[in-house]
Amino acid sequence: MTSLATAHDTVLVLNSGSSSVKYQLVDPVDGTPLASGLVERIGEDTGVVTHKHDGSVTKREQPIKNHTEALEVVLALFDEVGPNLAEAHIVAVGHRVVQGADVFAGPTLIDDQVQQDIAALSPLAPLHNPPNVEGIAVGRRLLAEVPHVAVFDTSFFRTLPPAAYTYALRKDVAEKYSVRRYGAHGTSHEFVSQEAARVLGRDAAELNTIVLHLGNGASASAVRGGVAVETSMGLTPLEGLVMGTRTGDIDPAVVFHLARNAGMDIEQIDHLFNKESGIKGLSGENDFRELHKLIAAGNEDAKLALDVYIHRLRKYIGAYFAVLGHVDVIAFTAGVGENDHVVRELVLEGLEPMGIEIDPAKNEPRSGDARIISTEQSRTTVMVVPTNEELAIARQVVDVISA
C-alpha cells in the first residue's frame, strides 16, 4: 500500500444507517482503533450513544433528532472523553456506502457531484444509500477541513463475470433500470480473503476461497486468486442466504401471490421481506444466542429456523465448489461466523467426502484472532477470520488521498 499516512495519522470511518451512526477512529498503518462508538435510535424519543476509548466505555441516553445531532454528539464526546480530534492527526474521513453500481469502480474522493451521484443510486439501495448520503453531507459540513472518501460495498464485486451478474430478465428492461447482481459486504469479503492468505503465508493470487460473512446480514462469495467471481447478494442485499430479518432467496412469485391474495402493497411486502422474515420471522428471535436457548428448551420453530439457515448455507457452499472447481480455504467471518461454533459445525457436518474436516477442539473455543479450525488432514483449510471493515475502509481511504 502506498501511504501518505505515518504511524501518527488517523482516519475517521463513518457508517451511517437509517437510525444509527457507527464510527471508528483508526490508525490505518497498524490497524489500532483509537476510539469507536455507536449512536442508535436516531429520531426516536430517546437515543443511545456508546463511545469507547482507552479501555473505558461512556454510554448516554438522550434525544437525538437527526444525523446532524448524532455527529455533533460524537464530536463532543471526542472532545470530552478523548481522544482529542485536534491532536489525532486525522488525514481523512471514510464513509461506507452500500451501492456504487457501475458508476463507481472503487473508493472515490467525495465532492458535490459524487455526493449527488451516490444519492442518484438510491433506487438500487433504498434502505441504505439515503442514510449513507445523509452521513456524508453531515460529515462534510462538520469536518470540512479534511477530505472525505466514499468506499463502496459493491466495488469488490465489479469483477464478477457477465454470466454471474446477469439476470435472465428481458434485456431492455434490465438495462434501462440497471437490474443486475451488484453484491454487498464487499469490503468485508475482500479483507477476509486477503487476511486468510496472509495468515496462511500464501499469496491470495494462489488461493480459491469461499468467504461466509454471517452476521445479521449474511452473504457468501467465491474468490478465485483474489478476484471475486460470484456472490450471493444481488441487486440488493435481500438476495441469497437466510439472514437475521431478511428472507434471502425466495420465489419472486411470492410477491404476486401476497399482492393478489393478502392485499399487501409493495411497501408492506418490502418491509415483510427485509424486516420481519429470516430467522426472526421463523422463530421470533434474530439473535443466535437466544435462538440456541429456544432450541435447548425444545422450541420447534427455533429448531426449524436454524435448519433452514444451515440448509441454505450448505447449498451455497456446494454451488461455489462447482463455480471454483476446487476450494483451498473456507473462511467464516462476522458476528455469527466468528462466534457461533455450532453454526460452523452444522454447516460443514458430513462434508468430509468434499475434503472438509473440522477439528472440534479447534472450532469450539472463542478467540478474537484469525485461526485454522480444520484438521491437518482436511484438503480444504477452514478458518475463522475476524473481519475489520473499518480498517479496510481506512486503508482504501489512504490509498485515494495518496494518489
Backbone hydrogen bonds, N-H to C=O, Kabsch-Sander energy under -0.5 kcal/mol:
donor,donor_aa,acceptor,acceptor_aa,energy
9,D,6,T,-1.4
10,T,89,H,-2.1
11,V,26,V,-2.4
12,L,92,A,-1.9
13,V,11,V,-0.7
13,V,24,Q,-3.2
14,L,94,G,-3.2
15,N,22,K,-2.8
17,G,15,N,-0.6
17,G,20,S,-2.7
21,V,39,V,-2.0
22,K,15,N,-2.7
23,Y,37,G,-2.4
24,Q,13,V,-1.8
25,L,35,A,-2.9
26,V,11,V,-2.6
26,V,24,Q,-0.6
27,D,32,T,-2.7
31,G,27,D,-1.9
34,L,25,L,-2.7
34,L,32,T,-0.6
35,A,25,L,-1.3
36,S,52,K,-2.0
37,G,23,Y,-2.3
38,L,50,T,-2.2
39,V,21,V,-2.6
40,E,38,L,-0.5
40,E,48,V,-3.1
42,I,19,S,-2.3
43,G,64,I,-3.5
44,E,41,R,-1.8
47,G,62,Q,-2.4
48,V,40,E,-1.9
49,V,60,R,-3.1
50,T,38,L,-2.5
51,H,58,T,-3.0
52,K,36,S,-3.6
53,H,56,S,-2.3
54,D,34,L,-0.5
56,S,53,H,-2.1
58,T,51,H,-3.2
59,K,57,V,-0.5
60,R,49,V,-2.5
62,Q,47,G,-1.9
64,I,44,E,-0.6
70,A,66,N,-2.0
71,L,67,H,-2.5
72,E,68,T,-2.1
73,V,69,E,-2.4
74,V,70,A,-2.0
75,L,71,L,-2.6
76,A,72,E,-2.0
77,L,73,V,-2.1
78,F,74,V,-2.0
79,D,75,L,-1.7
80,E,76,A,-2.5
81,V,77,L,-3.3
82,G,77,L,-1.3
87,E,84,N,-1.3
88,A,85,L,-0.9
90,I,85,L,-0.6
91,V,10,T,-2.8
92,A,10,T,-0.7
93,V,147,P,-2.3
94,G,12,L,-2.5
95,H,149,V,-3.2
96,R,14,L,-2.3
97,V,151,V,-2.8
100,G,98,V,-0.6
103,V,100,G,-1.5
104,F,100,G,-1.8
105,A,103,V,-0.6
108,T,150,A,-2.3
110,I,148,H,-3.2
115,Q,111,D,-2.5
116,Q,112,D,-2.1
117,D,113,Q,-2.5
118,I,114,V,-2.4
119,A,115,Q,-2.0
120,A,116,Q,-2.1
121,L,117,D,-0.7
121,L,118,I,-0.9
122,S,119,A,-1.7
124,L,121,L,-1.9
125,A,121,L,-0.6
125,A,122,S,-1.1
128,H,125,A,-1.3
129,N,125,A,-2.2
132,N,128,H,-2.0
133,V,129,N,-2.9
134,E,130,P,-2.2
135,G,131,P,-2.4
136,I,132,N,-1.9
137,A,133,V,-2.7
138,V,134,E,-2.4
139,G,135,G,-2.6
140,R,136,I,-2.8
141,R,137,A,-1.5
142,L,138,V,-2.6
143,L,139,G,-2.5
144,A,141,R,-0.5
146,V,143,L,-1.0
149,V,93,V,-2.7
150,A,108,T,-2.9
151,V,95,H,-2.9
153,D,97,V,-2.6
154,T,98,V,-0.6
155,S,152,F,-0.9
157,F,154,T,-1.1
158,R,155,S,-1.9
159,T,156,F,-0.6
160,L,157,F,-1.4
164,A,161,P,-1.7
165,Y,161,P,-1.8
166,T,162,P,-1.8
169,L,167,Y,-2.0
173,V,170,R,-0.6
174,A,170,R,-2.3
175,E,171,K,-2.5
176,K,172,D,-2.1
177,Y,173,V,-2.1
178,S,175,E,-0.7
179,V,174,A,-2.4
180,R,178,S,-0.8
181,R,165,Y,-2.8
182,Y,180,R,-0.5
182,Y,234,G,-1.9
183,G,234,G,-1.7
186,G,153,D,-1.1
189,H,185,H,-2.4
190,E,186,G,-2.7
191,F,187,T,-2.1
192,V,188,S,-2.9
193,S,189,H,-2.2
194,Q,190,E,-2.0
195,E,191,F,-2.8
196,A,192,V,-2.7
197,A,193,S,-1.4
198,R,194,Q,-2.2
199,V,195,E,-2.7
200,L,196,A,-1.9
201,G,197,A,-0.6
201,G,198,R,-1.1
202,R,197,A,-2.8
206,E,203,D,-2.5
207,L,204,A,-1.3
209,T,207,L,-0.5
209,T,223,V,-3.0
210,I,329,V,-2.6
211,V,209,T,-0.6
211,V,221,S,-1.8
212,L,331,A,-3.0
213,H,211,V,-0.6
213,H,219,S,-2.6
214,L,212,L,-1.0
214,L,333,T,-2.5
215,G,213,H,-0.7
215,G,217,G,-1.9
219,S,213,H,-2.4
221,S,211,V,-1.9
222,A,230,E,-2.6
223,V,209,T,-3.1
223,V,221,S,-0.5
224,R,222,A,-0.5
224,R,227,V,-2.7
225,G,207,L,-2.3
225,G,223,V,-0.7
226,G,207,L,-0.6
227,V,224,R,-1.7
228,A,156,F,-0.5
229,V,222,A,-3.0
230,E,222,A,-1.2
232,S,220,A,-2.2
234,G,236,T,-1.6
239,E,236,T,-0.9
243,M,246,R,-1.9
244,G,216,N,-3.2
247,T,273,F,-1.5
248,G,238,L,-0.7
249,D,240,G,-2.8
254,V,251,D,-2.3
255,V,252,P,-1.3
256,F,252,P,-0.7
257,H,253,A,-2.6
258,L,254,V,-2.6
259,A,255,V,-2.1
260,R,256,F,-2.6
261,N,257,H,-2.6
262,A,258,L,-1.6
264,M,258,L,-1.7
269,I,265,D,-2.3
270,D,266,I,-2.8
271,H,267,E,-2.3
272,L,268,Q,-2.4
273,F,269,I,-2.8
274,N,270,D,-2.2
275,K,271,H,-2.8
276,E,271,H,-0.9
276,E,272,L,-1.1
277,S,245,T,-2.3
279,I,243,M,-2.6
280,K,244,G,-2.7
280,K,277,S,-0.6
281,G,277,S,-1.9
282,L,278,G,-1.8
283,S,279,I,-2.2
284,G,280,K,-2.7
285,E,279,I,-0.6
288,F,286,N,-0.6
291,L,287,D,-2.2
292,H,288,F,-2.3
293,K,289,R,-1.4
294,L,290,E,-2.3
295,I,291,L,-2.2
296,A,292,H,-2.5
297,A,293,K,-1.4
298,G,295,I,-1.7
299,N,294,L,-2.7
300,E,298,G,-0.6
303,K,299,N,-1.8
304,L,300,E,-2.4
305,A,301,D,-2.3
306,L,302,A,-2.2
307,D,303,K,-2.2
308,V,304,L,-2.8
309,Y,305,A,-2.2
310,I,306,L,-2.7
311,H,307,D,-2.7
312,R,308,V,-2.2
313,L,309,Y,-1.8
314,R,310,I,-2.5
315,K,311,H,-1.9
316,Y,312,R,-1.8
317,I,313,L,-2.2
318,G,314,R,-2.4
319,A,315,K,-2.2
320,Y,316,Y,-2.5
321,F,317,I,-1.8
322,A,318,G,-1.6
323,V,319,A,-2.0
324,L,320,Y,-2.4
325,G,321,F,-2.2
326,H,324,L,-0.8
328,D,208,N,-2.1
329,V,208,N,-1.9
330,I,381,T,-2.4
331,A,210,I,-2.9
332,F,330,I,-0.5
332,F,383,M,-2.7
333,T,212,L,-2.4
336,V,214,L,-2.0
337,G,214,L,-1.9
337,G,333,T,-0.7
338,E,334,A,-3.4
339,N,335,G,-1.3
340,D,336,V,-2.5
341,H,339,N,-0.9
344,R,340,D,-1.8
345,E,341,H,-2.4
346,L,342,V,-2.7
347,V,343,V,-2.6
348,L,344,R,-1.5
349,E,345,E,-0.8
351,L,348,L,-1.8
354,M,351,L,-1.6
355,G,352,E,-2.4
356,I,351,L,-1.4
357,E,355,G,-0.5
359,D,373,I,-2.9
362,K,359,D,-1.3
363,N,359,D,-2.2
364,E,360,P,-2.2
371,R,384,V,-2.3
373,I,382,V,-2.9
374,S,382,V,-1.0
375,T,357,E,-2.5
378,S,375,T,-0.8
380,T,355,G,-2.8
381,T,328,D,-2.8
381,T,379,R,-0.5
383,M,330,I,-2.9
384,V,371,R,-2.5
385,V,332,F,-2.7
385,V,383,M,-0.5
392,A,388,N,-2.3
393,I,389,E,-2.8
394,A,390,E,-2.6
395,R,391,L,-2.4
396,Q,392,A,-1.9
397,V,393,I,-2.6
398,V,394,A,-2.2
399,D,395,R,-1.9
400,V,396,Q,-1.9
401,I,397,V,-2.3
402,S,398,V,-1.5
403,A,399,D,-0.9
403,A,400,V,-0.6
